[in-house]
Amino acid sequence: MGTFLTQLPALLGVLVGTLGTILATSLADRARWQRSQSVRWDERRLDAYVEYAHALKESHMVALRMTADLRPGSHSHPIDRDEGLVRLAESDARRTIVWENLLLLGDEPTVVAAARWRDAIWQVERLARGVTEPPSDISDLLIQINDARDGYYRAARRSLGVRGGSVEQSAALRQALLDRPTAAPSRRDG
């Protein structure tokens, strides 16, 4: 029994060392798994944000092409109404599908900003479809869209932890809108 008692501190040291190693390895594995999951979800969140932005931009571009005649000085290439309606329907279907990914993976501020951007684009789509009468100056709608887009990107970048300062475009686009003519030049006959 004397031998056992003399070896007990060494056995306890081995036991404590083994338990410490198991605990440290467990904690390290758990932290590694959590980092891996975080990166995985951040990648998927990024994909959802980008896909939704592309879908909205597609709808926006088609609507702009369909309303080019309402915007003197527009750089949009007009599109045939029937072709435009088909493209709007296709882009609506795509946007609806990618919206679900955004709802699943996006944080609340980004989803709210996405809905605001979508709603602003819907106003121009309604004009393109002939659902509403065009306002005297469509540039207010375009400014709302640009402001909402900046809000979406601001929220998405914050959600993803992207640094690097502001990438807002609305001020420059607003100035470009203000520099364009607001009414078609009048022609005098004869």
BELDA-V363751 format. One record per residue. N is the residue number from 1. RES is the residue in one small letter. PSI is psi in radians with two decimals (* if undefined). Layout:
n=N res=RES psi=PSI
n=N res=RES psi=PSI
This chain:
n=1 res=m psi=-0.52
n=2 res=g psi=-0.64
n=3 res=t psi=-0.72
n=4 res=f psi=-0.77
n=5 res=l psi=-0.55
n=6 res=t psi=-0.47
n=7 res=q psi=-0.17
n=8 res=l psi=-0.79
n=9 res=p psi=-0.66
n=10 res=a psi=-0.73
n=11 res=l psi=-0.73
n=12 res=l psi=-0.67
n=13 res=g psi=-0.76
n=14 res=v psi=-0.76
n=15 res=l psi=-0.81
n=16 res=v psi=-0.73
n=17 res=g psi=-0.77
n=18 res=t psi=-0.82
n=19 res=l psi=-0.70
n=20 res=g psi=-0.73
n=21 res=t psi=-0.78
n=22 res=i psi=-0.80
n=23 res=l psi=-0.83
n=24 res=a psi=-0.75
n=25 res=t psi=-0.73
n=26 res=s psi=-0.83
n=27 res=l psi=-0.71
n=28 res=a psi=-0.74
n=29 res=d psi=-0.72
n=30 res=r psi=-0.77
n=31 res=a psi=-0.72
n=32 res=r psi=-0.73
n=33 res=w psi=-0.75
n=34 res=q psi=-0.72
n=35 res=r psi=-0.73
n=36 res=s psi=-0.75
n=37 res=q psi=-0.72
n=38 res=s psi=-0.81
n=39 res=v psi=-0.75
n=40 res=r psi=-0.83
n=41 res=w psi=-0.58
n=42 res=d psi=-0.69
n=43 res=e psi=-0.76
n=44 res=r psi=-0.66
n=45 res=r psi=-0.78
n=46 res=l psi=-0.82
n=47 res=d psi=-0.75
n=48 res=a psi=-0.74
n=49 res=y psi=-0.76
n=50 res=v psi=-0.78
n=51 res=e psi=-0.72
n=52 res=y psi=-0.73
n=53 res=a psi=-0.73
n=54 res=h psi=-0.74
n=55 res=a psi=-0.75
n=56 res=l psi=-0.76
n=57 res=k psi=-0.64
n=58 res=e psi=-0.83
n=59 res=s psi=-0.75
n=60 res=h psi=-0.81
n=61 res=m psi=-0.70
n=62 res=v psi=-0.79
n=63 res=a psi=-0.69
n=64 res=l psi=-0.72
n=65 res=r psi=-0.62
n=66 res=m psi=-0.41
n=67 res=t psi=0.28
n=68 res=a psi=-0.61
n=69 res=d psi=-0.28
n=70 res=l psi=-0.14
n=71 res=r psi=1.53
n=72 res=p psi=2.41
n=73 res=g psi=0.11
n=74 res=s psi=2.52
n=75 res=h psi=0.01
n=76 res=s psi=2.45
n=77 res=h psi=2.08
n=78 res=p psi=2.64
n=79 res=i psi=2.57
n=80 res=d psi=2.39
n=81 res=r psi=-0.80
n=82 res=d psi=-0.76
n=83 res=e psi=-0.71
n=84 res=g psi=-0.72
n=85 res=l psi=-0.68
n=86 res=v psi=-0.79
n=87 res=r psi=-0.66
n=88 res=l psi=-0.72
n=89 res=a psi=-0.74
n=90 res=e psi=-0.76
n=91 res=s psi=-0.57
n=92 res=d psi=-0.74
n=93 res=a psi=-0.78
n=94 res=r psi=-0.77
n=95 res=r psi=-0.69
n=96 res=t psi=-0.70
n=97 res=i psi=-0.83
n=98 res=v psi=-0.34
n=99 res=w psi=-0.66
n=100 res=e psi=-0.71
n=101 res=n psi=-0.72
n=102 res=l psi=-0.74
n=103 res=l psi=-0.66
n=104 res=l psi=-0.73
n=105 res=l psi=-0.36
n=106 res=g psi=2.69
n=107 res=d psi=2.90
n=108 res=e psi=-0.83
n=109 res=p psi=-0.62
n=110 res=t psi=-0.69
n=111 res=v psi=-0.72
n=112 res=v psi=-0.76
n=113 res=a psi=-0.65
n=114 res=a psi=-0.74
n=115 res=a psi=-0.66
n=116 res=r psi=-0.74
n=117 res=w psi=-0.78
n=118 res=r psi=-0.81
n=119 res=d psi=-0.65
n=120 res=a psi=-0.72
n=121 res=i psi=-0.64
n=122 res=w psi=-0.56
n=123 res=q psi=-0.71
n=124 res=v psi=-0.62
n=125 res=e psi=-0.69
n=126 res=r psi=-0.68
n=127 res=l psi=-0.78
n=128 res=a psi=-0.64
n=129 res=r psi=-0.18
n=130 res=g psi=0.33
n=131 res=v psi=-0.60
n=132 res=t psi=2.77
n=133 res=e psi=2.50
n=134 res=p psi=2.45
n=135 res=p psi=2.92
n=136 res=s psi=-0.53
n=137 res=d psi=1.89
n=138 res=i psi=-0.21
n=139 res=s psi=-0.50
n=140 res=d psi=-0.70
n=141 res=l psi=-0.72
n=142 res=l psi=-0.63
n=143 res=i psi=-0.73
n=144 res=q psi=-0.72
n=145 res=i psi=-0.81
n=146 res=n psi=-0.72
n=147 res=d psi=-0.73
n=148 res=a psi=-0.66
n=149 res=r psi=-0.78
n=150 res=d psi=-0.71
n=151 res=g psi=-0.69
n=152 res=y psi=-0.84
n=153 res=y psi=-0.63
n=154 res=r psi=-0.82
n=155 res=a psi=-0.75
n=156 res=a psi=-0.76
n=157 res=r psi=-0.71
n=158 res=r psi=-0.76
n=159 res=s psi=-0.64
n=160 res=l psi=-0.09
n=161 res=g psi=0.48
n=162 res=v psi=2.24
n=163 res=r psi=3.12
n=164 res=g psi=0.16
n=165 res=g psi=-3.03
n=166 res=s psi=2.48
n=167 res=v psi=0.37
n=168 res=e psi=2.47
n=169 res=q psi=-0.25
n=170 res=s psi=-0.63
n=171 res=a psi=-0.79
n=172 res=a psi=-0.71
n=173 res=l psi=-0.64
n=174 res=r psi=-0.76
n=175 res=q psi=-0.69
n=176 res=a psi=-0.67
n=177 res=l psi=-0.70
n=178 res=l psi=-0.46
n=179 res=d psi=-0.24
n=180 res=r psi=2.69
n=181 res=p psi=2.53
n=182 res=t psi=-0.23
n=183 res=a psi=2.62
n=184 res=a psi=2.45
n=185 res=p psi=2.44
n=186 res=s psi=2.62
n=187 res=r psi=2.44
n=188 res=r psi=2.21
n=189 res=d psi=2.41
n=190 res=g psi=*
